[in-house]
Amino acid sequence: MNITKNLLLTTFLALFTLTLYSCKTKKLAAKPAPAPVEKPAPPVEEKKPAPVPEKEEAPAPVEKPNFNLDNIQFEFNSFVLKTSSFAILDKAVAEMKKSPDTKFVLNGYSSAEGTPEHNMQLSVDRANAVKSYFINAGLNGNNFTVVGHGDKNPVSSNNSEEGRILNRRTEIKVQH
């Protein structure tokens, strides 16, 4: 009985191996080259009389950039731009692209809260945040000079929160 089992097992393995080899994957047949198509002859062009030269129109006047931009506002104790500043920055980018060689000064400011050293660093960081926005928008970073002023030159009183909000800003000025 053992011999019969062994013989049957061996036969089964041989048949299984043969079926595996006979099921080889088929190779893709190469597609025949398409028959060449003749190109139609180009149409014969008829000669037309030369057009009468018209008066040259004056080129459209180049729109001068408007660099009268609003101040860019920031969150409290941060150089994170306020959402309302993005529209101003986008307008500034569009105007700056009209005159790509113009140089600008980015003046950063802070409110009077905090130490003078902290306010000075914060104002520089705010001006750099605006510069980064402009560079990311495709403007040349060499056209911008960053200046921090700390809490100097407030545009409003630092005695109220509304005034302090207005003093957390960066101003864009054309460099002369």
C-alpha positions as CSV (number, residue, x, y, z in Angstrom):
1,M,0.0,0.0,0.0
2,N,2.9,2.4,0.8
3,I,4.4,1.7,-2.6
4,T,1.1,2.6,-4.3
5,K,0.8,5.8,-2.4
6,N,4.4,6.8,-3.3
7,L,3.8,6.0,-6.9
8,L,0.5,7.8,-7.0
9,L,2.1,10.9,-5.3
10,T,5.1,10.9,-7.7
11,T,2.7,10.7,-10.7
12,F,0.6,13.5,-9.3
13,L,3.7,15.7,-8.8
14,A,5.0,15.0,-12.3
15,L,1.6,15.8,-13.9
16,F,1.4,19.0,-11.8
17,T,4.9,20.1,-12.8
18,L,4.1,19.4,-16.5
19,T,0.9,21.5,-16.3
20,L,2.8,24.4,-14.8
21,Y,5.4,24.4,-17.6
22,S,2.7,24.1,-20.2
23,C,0.9,27.2,-18.9
24,K,3.7,29.6,-19.7
25,T,2.6,33.2,-20.3
26,K,2.2,34.1,-23.8
27,K,4.4,36.6,-25.4
28,L,2.8,39.6,-27.1
29,A,3.0,39.5,-30.8
30,A,4.6,42.5,-32.4
31,K,2.1,44.7,-34.1
32,P,2.6,45.1,-37.8
33,A,3.8,48.5,-38.9
34,P,1.0,50.7,-40.2
35,A,0.8,51.2,-43.9
36,P,2.4,54.4,-44.9
37,V,-0.1,57.2,-45.6
38,E,0.7,59.6,-48.4
39,K,0.5,63.2,-47.4
40,P,-1.7,65.3,-49.6
41,A,0.1,67.9,-51.7
42,P,0.1,71.4,-50.1
43,P,-2.5,73.7,-51.6
44,V,-1.2,76.1,-54.1
45,E,-1.3,79.6,-52.6
46,E,-2.7,82.4,-54.7
47,K,-0.8,85.6,-54.7
48,K,-2.8,88.3,-53.1
49,P,-2.1,92.0,-53.6
50,A,-0.1,93.6,-50.8
51,P,-2.3,95.2,-48.2
52,V,-2.4,98.9,-48.0
53,P,-0.4,100.0,-45.0
54,E,-2.6,101.5,-42.4
55,K,-1.7,104.2,-40.0
56,E,0.2,102.8,-37.1
57,E,-1.8,103.0,-33.9
58,A,-0.1,104.5,-30.9
59,P,0.9,101.8,-28.4
60,A,-1.5,101.6,-25.4
61,P,-0.1,103.7,-22.6
62,V,1.6,101.7,-19.9
63,E,-0.4,101.8,-16.7
64,K,1.7,103.4,-14.0
65,P,1.9,101.3,-10.8
66,N,0.0,102.6,-7.8
67,F,2.4,102.3,-4.8
68,N,-0.1,104.1,-2.5
69,L,-0.6,100.9,-0.4
70,D,-2.4,100.4,2.9
71,N,-0.5,99.2,5.9
72,I,-0.3,95.4,6.5
73,Q,-1.6,94.3,9.9
74,F,-0.4,91.6,12.2
75,E,-1.7,89.5,15.1
76,F,-0.9,90.5,18.7
77,N,2.7,89.7,19.8
78,S,3.3,87.9,16.5
79,F,4.6,88.3,13.0
80,V,1.6,86.3,11.6
81,L,-0.2,88.2,9.0
82,K,-3.9,89.0,9.6
83,T,-6.2,87.5,7.0
84,S,-7.4,91.0,6.0
85,S,-3.8,91.8,4.9
86,F,-3.7,89.2,2.1
87,A,-5.9,91.3,-0.2
88,I,-3.5,94.3,0.4
89,L,-0.5,92.1,-0.2
90,D,-1.9,90.7,-3.4
91,K,-2.7,94.2,-4.7
92,A,0.9,95.2,-3.8
93,V,2.3,92.3,-5.7
94,A,0.3,93.2,-8.8
95,E,1.5,96.8,-8.7
96,M,5.1,95.8,-8.0
97,K,5.1,93.5,-11.0
98,K,4.3,96.5,-13.3
99,S,7.6,98.0,-12.3
100,P,10.0,95.1,-11.5
101,D,13.1,97.3,-11.0
102,T,11.6,99.6,-8.3
103,K,13.2,99.2,-4.9
104,F,11.1,99.3,-1.7
105,V,11.6,99.7,2.0
106,L,9.5,97.5,4.3
107,N,9.2,99.4,7.6
108,G,8.1,97.1,10.5
109,Y,6.4,98.5,13.6
110,S,4.9,97.2,16.9
111,S,2.6,98.5,19.5
112,A,4.1,99.8,22.8
113,E,3.4,96.5,24.7
114,G,6.5,94.6,25.7
115,T,10.2,95.5,26.1
116,P,11.9,97.8,23.5
117,E,14.2,95.0,22.5
118,H,11.3,92.6,21.9
119,N,9.3,95.2,20.0
120,M,12.3,95.9,17.8
121,Q,12.8,92.2,17.0
122,L,9.1,91.8,16.4
123,S,9.0,94.8,14.0
124,V,11.9,93.3,12.0
125,D,10.2,89.9,11.9
126,R,7.0,91.5,10.6
127,A,8.8,93.3,7.8
128,N,10.6,90.0,6.9
129,A,7.2,88.2,6.9
130,V,6.0,90.7,4.2
131,K,9.3,90.3,2.3
132,S,8.8,86.5,2.3
133,Y,5.3,86.9,1.0
134,F,6.5,89.0,-1.9
135,I,9.4,86.5,-2.7
136,N,6.9,83.6,-2.7
137,A,4.7,85.6,-5.1
138,G,7.6,85.8,-7.6
139,L,9.1,89.2,-6.8
140,N,12.9,89.7,-6.5
141,G,14.0,89.7,-2.9
142,N,16.9,92.1,-3.7
143,N,14.3,94.9,-4.3
144,F,13.3,95.0,-0.6
145,T,15.1,96.5,2.3
146,V,13.8,95.5,5.8
147,V,13.8,98.1,8.6
148,G,12.5,97.6,12.1
149,H,11.3,100.6,14.1
150,G,9.9,98.9,17.2
151,D,7.1,101.0,18.8
152,K,8.4,104.3,17.3
153,N,6.2,106.4,15.0
154,P,2.7,105.1,16.1
155,V,-0.1,105.9,13.7
156,S,-2.6,105.8,16.6
157,S,-2.6,106.0,20.4
158,N,-1.3,103.0,22.3
159,N,-3.7,103.7,25.1
160,S,-6.5,101.7,23.5
161,E,-6.7,98.3,21.9
162,E,-7.9,99.7,18.6
163,G,-4.9,102.0,18.5
164,R,-2.5,99.2,19.3
165,I,-4.0,97.1,16.6
166,L,-3.3,99.8,14.0
167,N,0.3,100.2,15.3
168,R,1.1,96.5,14.7
169,R,1.9,97.0,11.0
170,T,4.4,97.0,8.1
171,E,4.5,100.0,5.8
172,I,5.7,99.7,2.1
173,K,7.5,102.7,0.8
174,V,9.3,103.3,-2.5
175,Q,13.0,103.7,-1.9
176,H,14.3,107.0,-3.1
